[in-house]
Amino acid sequence: MQTAESGTVYLTGAGPGDPDLLTVRARDLLATADVILHDGLVVDEILELASPTALVESVAKRAGVKTITQEQIVERMIREAREGQSVVRLKVGDPMLFGRGAEEITALSAAGIPFEIVPGVTAALAAAAALACPLTSREASSAVVMLSGHRSEEGRSLVVPGGFAEATLAIYMPGSDYAALARDLAEHGIPDGTACAVVSQCSLPGQQLIRLTVGELPTHSALPAPALVLVGKVLDS
């Protein structure tokens, strides 16, 4: 077992939810860290792997309700590390994908705090496994594009990079307005008949899967968060 070191911050991926999908490194760190600062979507079964003596605290920031700011989270990590504590910043999925990892790396580097990045299984990979569907295929798609569907208060729309309309799209945080998502996809040249799937609470006991087309998205009620939408010809197989 590789134990967590004093004064070090570990930006750690908790994976899609199922504790069995944690990396061995993540389990070792949870078992030995002094402080664990976790996302709100990290399930209790994972938090129960923490050392009995660890301080385990949620630093959840949900849409519309921010009990703690990103700046305060970073300040907390730096303070705990400077006091000699080993700190796990536990994020759902992978810490380097839609997880504010760049900001935390910048802040930790500027403060001179040692840190390590521990990858996790991201939702797109777990969703593909749940659907028994590849993300790439020689016949259907040679590229995967990971996008954030989160809409800001200003109503920011989904942005699909040019030239990737034929790729497999993995849309994180799609929100509950599937009609708006379908309109965004149509505006980027993705036909209504394109196959897609919504995977909710992937790898957890409450997992739900629906297969449909982009044109059918507005007819379906939103599945519970966390959810991910996959779009592309690979889903036709």
N, C-alpha and C positions, 0 to 999 in steps of 0.2 A: 504493500500500500504506500502510495506517495502522499504524505500528509501536507496540509496547508501550512505555509510558512508565515511566521509573524511579520507584520508590517507590509504584507502583500495583498493586493486586490485581485480577485479572480473573476473575470467577466465570463460567466458560465452559462451554457445552453442547457435548459431543462427538457428540451425535446418537445414533442407534440402533446404530451400528457401522460402516457403510460410509463410508469416507473421503470418497466423492463427495457424501455428504449433509451434510458440514460446511458451515457458512456461510463466506462469504468472510472475514468479520471474524475468525472462529475460526482460519482458516488463517493470516491475517496475524499474529495474536498468537502462534501456535505458532512461526512462523518467526522471530520477533524477541524473544520473552521470554527473560529470564535464567534463570528457575526455572519448572519445570512440575511441579506436584504433582497426580497423577492417580489416579482411581479404578482399582481392580483390573480392572474389566471393559472398560476402554478398550483397544482392540486395538492391536497393534504397528504396523500400517500407519498409524494416526493419529499415534502417538508418533514415527514416523520423519519426520514433517513438522516436527519441532522443529529449531531452530537447532543446528548441530554443537557450538556452544560452550555450549549450555544445560545446566543441571543438571536431569535428568529423573528423578523419584522417585515410586514408588508409595506412596500413603497408604491402601492398601486396608483396609477394615473388613468382613470377611465374617462371616456369622452364626456365632456361637460361637467365632470366632477373631479377636481384636482385638489386632493388633500395635501399633496406635497409636490413641489416643483422639481424639475430636472436639476436645477441649480442646487437645491437643497439635498437631493440624493447624492450628487457629486461631492458636496461639502461634507456630507456624513461619511462617505467612503474614505475621503482623505483624512478626516479627523480620526476615525477609528484606526486606520493604518498607522498614522503618526503616533498613536497611543500604544502601538505594538500589537494590535489585534490582526488576525488573519480574517479577511473579508471575502465572502462569496456574494457577488452581485448576480443573482439567479434570474435569468430571463427565459420566457417561453421560447421554444424553437431554438434558433441559433442566434447568439448575441450580436453577430455582425450583419444581420438582415432585419431591417425595419425595427431595430432595437435601441436606437440612440447610441450605438457603440462608438461611432466616430467622435461624438462629443465627449464621451467618458474617457476615451483614450487620450484625446487632446488635453483634457483637464488633469488626468493622472500624470501624464508626461510633464506638463508644465509644473506640477507640484513636486516632481521628483519621486513619485510613489512607484515602486516596482509593481508590475501587473502581468497577468497571464491571461490569454484568451483560450477558453475551452469550448470547442465547437459542440453544437447539438444538432439533432435531427430536425430539419426544418419542416414545416407543415406541408409544403408541396410534395416532398418525398413521401411523407407518411400518407397523404391523401392518395397519391398514385398507388401506393401499396394496398390501401384499403379498397380501391377500385379495381385492383389487379390490372392496371392500365399503365403502360410505359409513358414517360414524358417525351421520349424521342422515339422515332421510328424511321427507318430508311425509306419507307413508303409514304409516310404522312408528315413527319416533322423532324428537322435536323437542328432545331434551336428551341430553347426554353427561355421565356421572358418572365421575370418575377416583378410584379407591379403592386403598388399600394392603391387600394380602392378607397382608402379613407378620404372623406370629404371634409374639408375645413369649414369653418363658419362662413367663409366667403363663397362656398359652393364650388370649390375646385373640382374639376371633372377628371375622370380617368385619362391618363396620357399613355398611349401606346406608341413606342418609338417607331419612326417610319421604316418601312421595309420588313416589319416583323408581324404583319397581319396573318401570315401563314404559319407562324411559330405556335408552339403550345404556350398559352398564357396561364400563369398562376397568379391569381388576383387575391392578395391578402387583404383582410379587413374590408370586405365588400360592402358592409353596411346592410341596412334592411330595405333599401329602396332598389329592388331588383329591376324595376322599370327604368330607372335612371341609368343603371349599369348597362342594361340592354341598349339604351339610346347611345351611350358613350361608345359601346363596341360597334354599333352600326355606323356611327360617324367616322370611325377609323377603318371602315371598309370591310368589316366582318359580317358576312351574310347571316340573316335570321336563321337559316337552316344549319348553321355550324353547331356541332355537338358541344355540349358543356355538362359540367357536373358541379353540384354544391356538396361539400363535405363539412359537416358540423361536428364539433367536439371530437375531432379525429383521434383515434386510438383509445378513447375513453369509453366507459360503459354506456354512455348516452350517445354514442356516435350515430349520426344519421347521414345517409347518402341519397341523393336524387340525381338521376340522369335525365337531361332534357336538351332542348336547343336554345340558342340565344333568343330566338323569337318567342319561346315559351317562358322565359324568365319572368316577365311581368305577371304571369298568371299564377305564379307560385308564391305562397307566403314565405317570409324570411325564416330561415332556420336559426336556432340559437347560436350565439357567439361562444367561442371563437369559430369562425367559419372561413372557408377558402373556396374560391371558384376556379375550376380548371376549364379552359376553352381550347378547342382545337380538334383537328381531324383524327388525332390518335384515339379519341374517345369513341370513334365510330367502330373501332375494332372489337 
